[in-house]
Amino acid sequence: QWQAMPTTIDDRDVQLLQGSNPGELPVNFYFDEQTGLLVRMLRWSRTTVGTVPTQIDYSDYREVAGAGVRMPFRVTVRWTNGQNAIELTDVRPNAVVDAARFARPAPFKAKN
C-alpha cells in the first residue's frame, strides 16, 4: 500500500511517499517538490531491543558523464548509534574496470 502527503525537510517542500506491506514496517521516501529528486529515505527494522530507524539523506545531485542521469554525490546514513557520510568525487557509468582489480589478494602474512 502507498500513501502520499506533503511535508517539509529543512524548509524545503517535499512529497512523502510511504509504502507498506501487511505485517511489515513502512518505508518513507521524501521527494523534493521542485526537482522530483529523492532527498531522504527512512526505514525501520525490528530488533530485540525494539524498532530501530535508519535515515538516509541524499544531496549534491549532479549529472553523470553527460548520461542525462543525476546522481547524489553526498549520502549520509544515520542510525541509532552512528552515522556515515559518503562523498563521491567522480562517477563514471559503464567504466571499464581492469580485471586485475578483482584478483584474489595475497595471503595474509603476520609480522614477526
C-alpha positions as CSV (number, residue, x, y, z in Angstrom):
1,Q,0.0,0.0,0.0
2,W,1.2,3.5,-0.8
3,Q,0.2,6.8,0.7
4,A,1.4,10.3,-0.4
5,M,1.4,13.6,1.6
6,P,3.2,16.9,1.5
7,T,5.6,17.8,4.3
8,T,8.9,19.8,4.7
9,I,12.5,19.0,5.3
10,D,14.9,21.8,6.2
11,D,12.4,24.4,5.0
12,R,12.0,22.6,1.6
13,D,8.7,21.3,0.4
14,V,8.8,17.6,-0.2
15,Q,6.4,14.9,-1.1
16,L,6.3,12.0,1.3
17,L,5.6,8.7,-0.2
18,Q,5.1,5.9,2.3
19,G,4.9,2.3,1.4
20,S,4.0,-0.7,3.5
21,N,3.1,-4.4,3.3
22,P,0.7,-6.1,5.7
23,G,2.5,-7.1,8.9
24,E,5.7,-5.2,7.8
25,L,7.1,-1.9,8.9
26,P,6.7,1.1,6.5
27,V,9.4,2.8,4.5
28,N,9.2,6.6,3.7
29,F,10.6,8.2,0.6
30,Y,10.8,12.0,0.5
31,F,11.0,13.7,-2.9
32,D,11.9,17.3,-3.5
33,E,8.8,19.2,-4.8
34,Q,10.8,21.3,-7.3
35,T,13.3,18.8,-8.7
36,G,11.5,15.5,-8.1
37,L,14.7,14.0,-6.7
38,L,14.9,11.8,-3.7
39,V,16.2,13.7,-0.6
40,R,15.6,11.2,2.2
41,M,14.6,7.6,2.8
42,L,13.5,6.5,6.3
43,R,13.0,2.8,7.2
44,W,12.6,0.9,10.3
45,S,13.9,-2.5,11.4
46,R,12.7,-4.8,14.2
47,T,15.4,-5.8,16.6
48,T,15.5,-7.5,20.0
49,V,15.6,-4.1,21.7
50,G,12.7,-2.6,19.7
51,T,12.1,-0.8,16.4
52,V,15.2,1.0,15.1
53,P,15.1,3.7,12.4
54,T,17.7,4.2,9.6
55,Q,17.7,7.5,7.8
56,I,19.5,8.1,4.5
57,D,19.8,11.6,3.2
58,Y,20.8,12.3,-0.5
59,S,22.2,15.6,-1.7
60,D,24.5,17.4,-4.1
61,Y,22.9,15.8,-7.2
62,R,25.0,16.2,-10.4
63,E,24.6,15.0,-13.9
64,V,26.8,12.0,-14.5
65,A,29.1,11.9,-17.6
66,G,26.5,13.5,-19.9
67,A,24.3,10.5,-19.5
68,G,21.3,12.5,-18.6
69,V,21.1,10.9,-15.2
70,R,21.6,12.8,-11.9
71,M,23.2,11.0,-9.0
72,P,23.7,12.2,-5.4
73,F,27.3,12.9,-4.7
74,R,26.7,13.1,-1.0
75,V,24.9,10.4,1.0
76,T,24.5,10.5,4.8
77,V,23.3,7.3,6.6
78,R,22.2,7.7,10.2
79,W,21.1,5.1,12.6
80,T,20.5,4.8,16.4
81,N,24.1,5.0,17.5
82,G,26.1,6.2,14.5
83,Q,26.4,8.0,11.2
84,N,28.3,7.5,7.9
85,A,28.9,10.2,5.3
86,I,29.8,9.2,1.8
87,E,31.1,11.8,-0.7
88,L,31.8,10.9,-4.3
89,T,34.2,12.9,-6.4
90,D,33.6,11.2,-9.7
91,V,31.1,8.8,-11.1
92,R,31.7,7.1,-14.5
93,P,28.9,4.9,-15.7
94,N,29.9,1.8,-17.6
95,A,33.6,2.4,-16.9
96,V,35.9,-0.4,-18.0
97,V,37.5,-1.9,-14.9
98,D,40.7,-3.8,-15.2
99,A,40.1,-7.5,-14.3
100,A,43.3,-7.4,-12.2
101,R,41.4,-5.3,-9.6
102,F,39.2,-8.4,-8.9
103,A,42.2,-10.8,-8.4
104,R,42.5,-12.6,-5.1
105,P,44.8,-10.7,-2.8
106,A,48.0,-12.3,-1.5
107,P,47.6,-14.4,1.7
108,F,48.0,-12.5,4.9
109,K,51.4,-12.8,6.5
110,A,51.9,-11.9,10.1
111,K,54.8,-9.7,11.0
112,N,57.3,-11.3,13.4
